[in-house]
Amino acid sequence: MKLSTVTARFIIALITMGMGTAMLLIAYFAPFSSGPSNALNSLDARCIKAIFSASTRVTDYHPDERSISVRALGIHPEQSKPIQRLLITDDPERIFESSPPSPLDYAVMLEHLHDRGYRHVLLATHMSWDREQDYEDAKDDGLEGFDENLLSIHALNTKLALFEQSAIGFPVTRGAQDQTIPEPLKRSLIPYAQVSGNHQLIPMVNQVPLPSQVQGGPHTLGGFNRIESSPSSSDTTPLLAHWSQDGLIPSLALLAIMQAHNVPPEELHIDCGKRIILGHDGPHIPIDEYGQTPAPDPGSSALGRKPAPATIAHELITTREKDQGSNKLEQSTASAMVLIMAKGAIASQINLYDEEHLAQLPILCETLPTPGEDTCYQRLPFSLELALIVGLSLILCRYLTLSPYYRHLAFTLTIALLMIAVLILVETRHQWFGLSAPLTALLTAWLTSSQIKKTETTE
């Protein structure tokens, strides 16, 4: 069979058309969704998604709709909860039981916050006090087993459990012997199934040097404020640490971002050395190979909301009588996140972070890049893709009459033209077509013609 004959070119055109159509039928109508159909669809989608691949955009493929959605990453402070700061002062008027506050003082603060409609709270102060007996042992003995301090801790745990979301912090370190992971840290544990890339350089910890009996409820998460066995830096904020071999634990700063965007630990995806992705709609946090993110630029605070005036902690108690007649939840209150921190010569010593890092928390929550609105790119209907295969097969058939050099050049240029056609379709019509079927047709014609030409030369 010679390429110069009409019959040969017609047969090659039929073979080319058949191979391309077969690939198209598999991609569209194969009954086994987990087999070749799904693989071809994913391959076609990945090729198109590569057009948009950039650090400033997020792409998602929706196989049921055969569409690709693209969302630009930008700063959207309105997507974050408003942050209400609650300041614990040196308490010159002696409103609280003690200064710094006791567990009972915290329980009273939390009760008043809950009564005012707040449902999200993050405590950026130490939650550890001296005690004479173990809280868990005392619980087993009933109320008779509690001393006064442990009764206060029990009250604090009860009030903390009322909130829909709450977070507390612990210092962590690495020691010679593994310690049982505290319950709040266990709730926020990130399994390795949600981690990709090399996580070996993220610091390893296995102990809490200042254990706390504050455990809250099922919605109380724990994070670390510092890693005592690792040097700290003002240029970066640690976000992740290994807890032994159990998984990764978040820092209190990461918990603040998660809470501000309503993202639970099970919705995190960590791409080590690149980013932490908080769910489908949450921020994308850049991280280095050690699980740290760069400290925000002070100038970036202008991109966020204007901070609400801070509330003094003892005012929650002294102004309670004015608010007792109202049980309504204000929208701004119900959706806000309360950041409890200390300010004062004595009180500031109980902060888990220094003043600079505390000021960075609201900036991190509001100025990290988050996905915006979707732009949808729909795959062409089957009939149009089939027409593309038929037309392409007829064009390829014409190449068979060219000399070997020009034939190979024509096939190569056609591949480039297919790529350009996809780009034009995406940009002008927000549509796309799969490349697997036309490329299969093109390669079939190319290889078949080359083999026939080789046979002709041999003869």
N, C-alpha and C positions, 0 to 999 in steps of 0.2 A: 504493500500500500504506500503510495506516494502522496506527500503533502500537496503537490500541485494539482491533484485531481479534486473535483467537486465532491465526489463520494467520500473521500478521506476527510475533507474538511467538515462535511455534514455529519459524519460519524463522530468526529472529535467534538463538534458542537453539541451533539446529543449527550455524549458522555459528560461533557463539562456541565451542561444544563442539569443533567440527572444528579451529579454529585452535589452541586450547589443547592438544588431543590431538596435533596435528601437531608442535608445539614439543616436547612431552614425548617423542614417538617419536624425533625427531631427537636429543634429548639422550641418550636411552638406547640407541638401536639403530642410529644412522647408521653405515655401514661405514667411513667415512673419518674416522679418528681425528684427523687434522690439520685437518679442515674444520669445518663448522658444529657438529658434535657436540662437538668439543673446546672450541670457543669458547663454546658455551652452558654446558657443564659448568663451565668456568673462570669464566664470568660468575656463574653461580649460587653457586659456591663462594666467589668474592670477596665477594658480598653477605653471605653468612653469616659469613665471616672478619671482616668489618667490625664485627660484633657484639663480637668479642674484641679488636679492634685496640687495643693499649695498649703502653706501653713496658715493661710488666712481664710480657708474655705473648708466646709464639711460636706461630704457627699454620702448619700444613702441610696441603695438600690431597693426597689419595691417589686419583687418578682410577681406578685399577684396582679399588679397593675402594669407591669413591664415599663416602669418609669424610673427615672433617676431624679432625686431632689438635691438641690445644691443650696447651701446656706452660707452666707458670708459671715466670718467671725468679726465681731466689733464690740465696742464697749456699750453695754446697755444697762446702766445702773438701775433702771426701773424693774429689771428682772430679779433683782436681789431684794430680800426683805429690808425694810428700813431698820436701822440699828439705833436702839435707845440705850444710852449709857447710864448705868446706875453706879454712883460713886460712893464708896465707903470712906468716910473721913475719919479724922482723929476723935470725932464725937465729943467736942468740948462741952456739950450740954448734958452728957451722960444719959442719952436716950436708951442706948443698948445696955445689955447686961454687962458687957465687958468691951474693952478695946485692945486689940482687934476683936471683932465679933466672935461670939461663941457659936457652937452649933445651933443653940436655941435661937440666937439672934438671926442666923441665916434662915432658920425655919419660919420665923416671923416675917422676914423680908419676902420670902417666896410665897407665903400665904397671901400677903397683901398684893404682890404682883399678880397672882392667880385671880384674886378677887377683882382686880382692875381689868381683867380680860387678857392678860399676857399669857401666851401658850408656848413660847419658845425662849429658852434662857441658856446662857453660857457663862459659867463661873470662871473668871480668869484669876482667881485667888486660891491660896492654899486651902485644902480641905483636910487638914490633919491636925489633931489635937492630942494632948497628953491624956492617957486613960489608965485606969488601974486594972482592968480586966478585958478580955477579948470580947468583942461585940457578938460574934457568932456563938461563943460559949454561953454568954449571958442570955441570948435569945432562947437557947435550948432549955434554960431554967425558968422561963416565963418572966413576967415583969419583976418578980422578986429578985431575979438575977441581975438586974440592971442597976448600976450606980447612977447618980444624977447626970453625969456627963454622957453616959451611954444612952440614957433616956432622951437626952437632947439630940444625939445623933440619930436615934430611931425616929424622932419627930422630923428631923431634917430629911431623912430618907423618904419618909411618908409624903412630905410636901413636895420634894423633888419629883416624886413619881406621878404627881398630878399633871405635870406638863407634857404636852404632845412631843416636844423635843427638848432635851437638856444635855449639857455636856460639862464635864469636869476634867481637870488636868492632873497629871502625875509627873514627877521627875523620874527618869528611868536611867539605868546603867547596865553595864555588862559585868557579871561576876563569875566566880569559879563554879558556882552551883545554880542550877535553874530554880527559879521561884515559880510557884503557881500564879498564873496570870490573873490579875484582879478582874472581877466580873464586868465592870464597865469597859475595860480594855478588851475583854473577850467578846463583848457585844459589837465592838467596832472593828474586830479583826477582819482583814482583807485576805481571802484565800488566794493561793498561787494561781488558781484557775483564772483569776481576773488580772493577772500580771503577765506581760510579755517583755521580751528583751532580757538582758543580763541584770539580774537583781543582786548579784553577789557583792557589789560595792556599797550597797545600802547598809548603814551601821546595824550591827547586831546587838540586841539588848535581851536581858533575861531576868532583871530584878527591878523592883521599885524600892529605892532606899528609904522613902518616907511613906510607909503604907497608910492608907486611909480606910476607915470603916464606912465612909460615905459611898453607897452603891446606887442610890436612887431606885428607879423602877426599870421596867423592860425597855423604856425609851430613853434611858440615860446612857449616853456613850462616854467613853473615856479616851483621852488622848494625852500624849506626852508634851510637856512644855520645853524640856531640854534633855539632852543626852549627856549625863555627867561624865561618861567615859570618852566623849568626843569633844574637840574644841569647838567653841561657838564663834560666830562671825556676825558683824553688823551688816554685812553685804548680802547675806543670804538668810532664808528662813527654812529650817528643816521641816519637812512635811511627812517623811516616812521613816520607819525603822523596822528591822526584823525583830519579832519576838520569838527567840529560840528558833525552832524549825516549824512553828505553827502557822506562820503567815506574816503579813505586814500589818503594823499598827499605824494609825494616822496621828499626826500632831494635833494639838488643840487648835492651832491656826487652820489646819485643813478641816477640822470639824466645824470651825466657825464658817468657813466657805460652804461646806456641805449643808449646814443648817440654814444659812442665808438663802440657799437655792433649793431647799427641800430635796436633797439627794441622800438616800440611805447608803450605807457601806456596800450593799450588794449591787448597786448600780455604778460603782466606780470601775474604770478600766485604766490600768497603769501601764504605760509604754515607757519602760525604764530608760533614762537618759534623754527622753524627749518630752513627754507630757503626761498629765493626769487628766482623763476625760471624765467629767462628772455627769453621767447619765446622757440621755438623748439631747436635752435642752440646756444642760448646765455648762459652766465655764470649762475652758481648756487651759490648764495650768502648766506652764513650761517648767521642767525640772532637769537637773543634771544627773549624772550617773550615781550620785550620792543621795538622791531623793530630796534635793534642796531646790527652792525657787529663788530667783533674784529678789532682793528687797525692792518694793515699789519705789519709783521715783517720787520724791515729795511733791513735784509739780503735778503728778497725775491725780492728786486729790481733787483738783479743780474739775476733773472729768466726772466725778461722782456727785452724789446728792450733797446739798448743803447739810452738814450734820445738825441733828436736832439738839436743842439744849439738854445738857446732862441733868439728871435728877439726883438729888442728894438722898442717900439711903434712909436717913432718919426721918425725912419728910414723908415717906410712905406711911409712917406710924402717926406722925403729928397731924397729918391732913386727912386721916381716915374718916373722921367723923363727918367731914363735908361730903364724902362720897357714899355714905352708907345707904342713902335713899335710892341709889341707882344700881340696877343689876344689868343694864344694857352693856353689850360688848361693842366698843368702838372698832370700826374696821381697821383703823391705823394701829390700834392696840393689839387686836387679835392677830394681825399679820406681822407685827414687829418682832424683832429679836432683841432681847435684853442682854447687854454685855455688862456683867457685874465686875467691877474693878475697884481698886483702892487709890486714894489720893490724899496725901498728907505725910508729914514727917515720920509718923509712927506707922500709920495704916499702909503706906505704900510698900512696906517691907513684906507684906503678905501677897503681893502681886506675883503671878507666875512668870510674867514677862516684865522687862524694863519698860520705861515710859515710851521709848522710841518704837519698840515692837508692838506695844499696845496701840499706839497711834496708827500703825500700819494695818491692823486687823480690818477696820472698816474700809480702808482703801483697797485691800486685797479682795474683799467681798464684792465691792461695787465696780471695780475697774478692770477685772480680768476679762479677756475676750470670750464672749458667748455667741452662740449661733443666732442669726437673725431669722427673717421670714424665708420660707421655702420658695425656690424657683424650680418649677417642675419641667423636666424634659422627657417627653413621651416617645416610646419606640414607634416606628412606622407600622401601619397595619400590614398584615401578612400579604395581602394582595399587591401592595406597592413594593415590598421586598422581593416578592416573586417576579414582578415585572423587571426589577433591577437585575435579577439573576438571568432572566431570559435575554434582556438587552445586552448585558455584559458578555454572555456566551456568544452572541452573534458578532459582537465587536472582536472578541478574542479569536473567533474563527477567521476573521479577515487578516489577523496577524500571521497566519500560517503561510501566506503567500510571500512574506518578506524573507530577505536573506537572513542567515543566522544572527549576524551582528545586530541588525535593525529589529529582528524579532525579539531578541533578549532585551534590547533597549526599550521596546514598546511594552513588554510585560512589566519591566521595572518601573517605567513611568506610570503605568496603570495602577500599580500598588500605591504610588505617591498620590495619584489623582483620587483614589478611593479615600485616603486619609483627608485630603483637602475637602472632598465632598461632604464627609462627616462633619468637619469643622464648620463649613458654610451652613449646613443644615442646622447644627446646634446653635450657631450664632444668630441666624436669621429666622428660623421657624421654631426653635426650642424643641426640636425633634432629632431622632438619631436612628440609625439602623445597625444591626449586628454585622461585624466584620468577618465572622467565622465562615458564613455561607459564601459570600463573594470571593474571599481569599481562597477557599477550597476550590471553587470553580476555576479561578485563575491559575492556581498551582496545578490543577488537573490538566488544563489545556497546555500549560508550559511544559510540564514533565512528559506528557504524552507526545507532543510535537517533537521534543528533543529526542525522545527514544526512537520515534519513527525516522527522524532525520539521521540518527546514528546508524540505524539498520540500513537505510538507503546508501549511506557512505560505505558500509561494510560490503554490501552487494556490488 
